[in-house]
Amino acid sequence: MTEAILRVAFSGPHVTIQDAGRPGLMRYGVSASGPMDRQSFKLANAVLGNPPGHPGIEISLGGLSLRCKSGAVTLALAGGGFIAETPDRKLGAWNVLTLRAGETLTIRPGPWGSWSYLAFAGNLQAESWLGSRATHGSSGFGGGKLAMGQTLTITNAQALPNREGPIPCPIWARPRHLLRCTLGPQDRFFNTETLNTFTSARFEMSDAFDRMGLRLRGPSIAPTAALSIPSEPILRGSVQVSGDGTATVLLSDHQTTGGYPKIATVLADDLDAFVQCRPRDAAMFQAITPAQAIAITRQNAIRFAAFEDRLRRA
């Protein structure tokens, strides 16, 4: 069996092992987790011919440095405008390269984006929890956060020189500032003026941003009714509003229930691109009907499947 052994020379905060996540467990209080930008994660695996949910590494703005101790493995880096450096070359994200024994790969933030994904032509060994190696944010169960000095083992490691080179970065993978959403399920707790403010005002991403959610700065959109609704299930993409009128967009490691009213839910495709924004970037919301949301989602699924298939066959 061919193995590649990598040592973590440096790892920033929120750098974790992720796979496609663990859906279907919210009734037990366990969020799905998985990658923040699901589409970029899938494309990193696709270009190597991996299954869509193959485990890889999610890299935050803190960056990551890996030193290959033995063996060789081809890697794909997709998502965000990050920079990848080895001793003899400097590349942008959206590239495939091979890391060999003695070489160090350093990945750091570039001109845009907040998350990037490292996929391997081989099997990244990691702890599994409830059937998934995705890192569960609040507990750390699953593959876990990467730490300096940690050793990563890639079994069935392959060097694929024919796959090396740039990956086309689709325009829809870049940061998105206009978010399409469907109003509700608690839009009845907001008056007409507040709803109009929500869909016309400019908001700004704050520094309160992690895998659980992203708090926005902007005009108050406080609910008019008392915050006394029973706790109920919460979805990724829900825009939850606290009593002081602050909106928070819930993300991969969101809590599974909550009692704050949700003014809207962001489309999944827009959410994947939205998480590539950075603090102080602008955000605006555009309300659409459920029928429009379904049509857009179906159209985007067809577009994504065609692009993913081209990468697999490239």
C-alpha positions in Angstrom: 0.0 0.0 0.0 1.4 3.4 -1.0 1.3 6.0 1.8 2.1 9.7 2.0 2.9 11.1 5.5 2.4 14.8 6.0 3.3 16.8 9.1 1.3 19.9 10.0 4.0 22.6 10.3 1.4 25.3 11.0 -2.4 25.5 11.2 -4.5 28.6 11.8 -7.9 28.6 13.6 -10.9 26.8 12.1 -8.7 24.6 9.9 -10.5 21.3 10.1 -11.0 17.9 8.4 -14.4 17.9 6.6 -16.4 15.5 4.4 -19.9 16.0 3.0 -21.3 16.1 6.6 -23.7 14.1 8.6 -27.3 15.0 7.6 -30.4 13.6 9.3 -29.3 13.9 12.9 -30.7 17.3 13.8 -33.5 15.7 15.8 -30.7 14.5 18.1 -29.2 17.9 18.4 -26.4 17.3 15.9 -25.9 19.7 13.1 -24.7 18.4 9.7 -21.4 20.3 9.7 -19.4 19.7 6.5 -17.7 22.3 4.3 -18.7 26.0 4.5 -18.5 26.3 0.7 -19.9 22.9 -0.4 -19.5 23.6 -4.1 -15.8 24.4 -4.0 -15.3 21.3 -1.8 -17.0 19.1 -4.4 -14.9 20.6 -7.2 -11.6 20.0 -5.4 -12.6 16.3 -5.2 -14.0 16.1 -8.7 -10.8 17.2 -10.4 -9.0 14.3 -8.8 -11.7 11.8 -9.6 -12.7 11.4 -5.9 -16.3 10.8 -4.7 -18.1 14.1 -3.9 -18.0 13.5 -0.1 -14.3 12.3 0.1 -12.7 13.8 3.2 -10.3 16.8 2.8 -9.1 19.8 4.7 -11.0 23.1 5.0 -8.6 26.0 5.3 -9.6 29.3 6.9 -8.0 32.7 6.7 -5.5 31.5 9.3 -3.7 29.4 6.7 -2.0 26.0 6.7 1.5 24.6 6.1 2.2 20.9 5.4 5.5 19.2 5.1 5.7 15.9 3.3 7.8 13.5 5.4 7.6 10.5 3.0 5.8 9.4 -0.2 4.1 11.6 -2.7 0.5 12.7 -3.3 -1.3 14.8 -5.8 -3.4 17.6 -4.2 -6.2 19.8 -5.5 -6.8 23.3 -3.9 -10.1 25.0 -4.8 -12.1 27.7 -3.2 -11.3 31.3 -2.5 -8.4 33.3 -4.0 -5.8 31.7 -1.7 -2.1 31.4 -2.4 -0.2 28.1 -2.4 3.6 28.1 -2.2 6.3 25.4 -2.3 10.0 26.2 -2.2 10.2 26.4 -6.0 6.9 27.8 -7.1 4.0 30.0 -6.2 0.5 29.3 -7.3 -3.0 30.5 -6.8 -5.8 28.4 -5.5 -7.7 26.5 -8.1 -4.7 24.4 -8.9 -3.6 20.7 -8.9 0.0 19.9 -7.8 2.0 17.0 -6.4 3.7 17.2 -3.1 6.8 14.9 -2.6 9.0 13.9 0.3 11.0 16.8 1.7 8.7 19.5 0.2 6.6 22.0 2.2 3.3 23.4 1.0 2.1 26.6 2.5 -1.4 27.9 1.9 -2.3 31.5 2.9 -5.0 34.0 2.2 -4.8 35.8 -1.2 -6.8 38.7 -2.6 -10.3 37.2 -2.0 -12.2 34.5 -0.2 -12.4 33.1 3.3 -12.3 29.3 2.8 -10.3 27.0 0.6 -10.3 23.2 0.3 -7.4 20.7 0.0 -8.4 17.4 -1.6 -6.0 14.4 -1.9 -5.6 11.7 -4.5 -5.8 9.1 -1.8 -7.6 8.4 1.5 -7.0 10.9 4.3 -7.1 8.9 7.5 -9.3 10.6 10.2 -11.6 9.7 13.1 -15.2 9.0 12.2 -18.1 10.1 14.4 -21.7 9.1 13.7 -20.8 7.9 10.2 -18.9 11.0 9.1 -15.4 12.4 9.3 -16.6 16.0 9.2 -15.5 18.0 12.3 -18.4 18.9 14.5 -17.7 22.5 15.5 -18.9 22.6 19.1 -17.6 19.2 20.2 -14.6 18.7 17.9 -15.7 15.2 17.2 -15.0 13.7 13.8 -11.8 14.4 12.0 -11.0 17.3 14.2 -9.1 20.6 14.1 -5.6 20.5 12.7 -2.8 21.3 15.2 0.9 22.0 14.8 3.0 18.9 14.9 0.1 16.6 13.9 0.8 13.8 11.4 -1.6 13.1 8.6 -1.6 9.8 6.7 -2.8 9.4 3.2 -3.3 5.8 2.2 -3.5 4.7 -1.4 -1.7 7.9 -2.2 -1.3 8.6 -5.9 0.9 10.9 -7.9 -1.2 12.1 -11.0 1.0 14.3 -13.2 -1.6 14.2 -15.9 -4.0 16.0 -13.5 -1.6 18.8 -12.6 -2.3 22.4 -13.6 -4.9 25.1 -13.1 -8.6 24.4 -12.4 -11.1 26.7 -14.1 -12.6 29.0 -11.4 -16.3 29.5 -12.2 -17.6 33.0 -11.8 -20.3 31.7 -9.4 -17.7 30.5 -7.0 -16.5 34.1 -6.2 -17.9 36.1 -3.3 -21.6 37.0 -3.6 -23.0 40.1 -2.0 -26.6 40.0 -3.2 -28.4 37.1 -1.5 -31.6 35.7 -2.8 -33.9 34.5 -0.1 -37.4 33.4 0.7 -39.1 35.4 3.5 -40.1 33.5 6.6 -40.9 31.4 8.4 -41.5 34.1 11.0 -41.8 37.2 8.7 -45.2 37.8 10.4 -43.3 39.1 13.4 -41.9 42.0 11.4 -43.9 45.0 10.1 -44.0 46.1 6.5 -41.5 48.9 7.0 -39.0 46.5 8.6 -39.4 43.9 5.8 -38.8 46.7 3.2 -35.6 47.7 5.1 -34.4 44.1 5.1 -34.7 43.8 1.4 -33.4 47.2 0.4 -30.7 48.2 3.0 -27.0 47.6 2.8 -25.6 45.4 5.5 -22.0 44.7 6.3 -20.3 41.5 7.5 -18.9 41.9 11.0 -15.9 40.2 12.6 -18.3 37.9 14.5 -17.9 35.2 11.8 -17.3 31.5 12.4 -18.6 28.1 11.2 -21.7 28.5 13.3 -22.9 31.8 11.9 -22.2 35.3 10.6 -23.5 38.4 12.3 -24.3 41.4 10.2 -24.0 45.2 10.9 -26.6 47.5 9.5 -30.0 49.0 10.2 -32.1 47.5 13.0 -34.7 45.0 11.8 -36.1 44.3 15.3 -39.3 42.2 15.4 -42.5 43.9 16.6 -43.7 40.9 18.6 -42.3 39.6 21.8 -39.5 37.1 21.5 -41.4 34.3 23.1 -42.0 31.8 20.3 -41.3 28.2 21.1 -37.9 26.8 20.1 -38.1 25.1 16.7 -35.7 23.5 14.2 -33.3 25.9 12.4 -31.8 25.4 9.0 -28.5 26.4 7.4 -29.1 29.7 5.7 -31.7 30.9 8.2 -31.5 34.7 8.9 -32.2 34.9 12.6 -33.0 38.2 14.3 -32.3 38.9 17.9 -34.2 41.3 20.1 -31.9 44.2 19.4 -32.6 43.9 15.6 -29.3 42.3 14.7 -29.4 39.7 11.9 -27.3 36.5 11.9 -26.9 34.2 9.0 -26.6 30.6 10.2 -23.9 28.4 8.7 -22.5 24.8 8.7 -22.3 24.3 12.5 -25.5 26.1 13.4 -27.5 25.2 16.5 -30.3 22.8 15.7 -33.1 24.7 17.5 -33.8 28.2 18.6 -36.5 30.7 19.6 -35.5 33.9 17.8 -37.6 34.7 14.8 -36.2 33.9 11.3 -37.0 36.6 8.9 -35.8 34.7 5.8 -33.8 31.8 4.4 -31.0 32.2 1.9 -30.7 30.0 -1.2 -28.0 27.3 -0.7 -26.1 28.3 -3.9 -25.9 31.9 -2.8 -24.9 30.9 0.7 -21.8 28.9 -0.6 -20.6 32.0 -2.4 -21.6 34.4 0.5 -19.2 32.6 2.9 -16.3 33.6 0.7 -16.9 37.2 1.6 -14.7 38.8 4.3 -15.5 41.0 7.3 -16.6 44.5 6.3 -17.8 43.3 2.9 -21.3 44.4 1.9 -24.4 42.2 1.8 -27.9 42.8 0.5 -31.0 40.6 0.4 -33.4 40.1 -2.5 -36.7 38.4 -1.7 -38.0 35.9 -4.2 -41.0 33.5 -4.2 -40.7 29.8 -3.2 -41.5 28.9 -6.9 -38.6 31.1 -8.1 -36.3 29.6 -5.5 -37.1 26.1 -6.7 -36.6 27.0 -10.4 -33.2 28.7 -9.6 -32.1 25.8 -7.5 -32.9 23.3 -10.3 -31.2 25.4 -12.9 -28.1 25.8 -10.8 -28.0 22.0 -10.0 -27.9 21.3 -13.8 -25.2 23.9 -14.4 -23.1 22.6 -11.5 -23.4 18.9 -12.5 -22.2 19.7 -16.0 -19.2 21.7 -14.8 -18.3 18.9 -12.3 -18.5 16.3 -15.0 -16.2 18.3 -17.2 -13.6 18.5 -14.4 -13.8 14.7 -13.8 -13.2 14.0 -17.5 -10.5 16.6 -18.0 
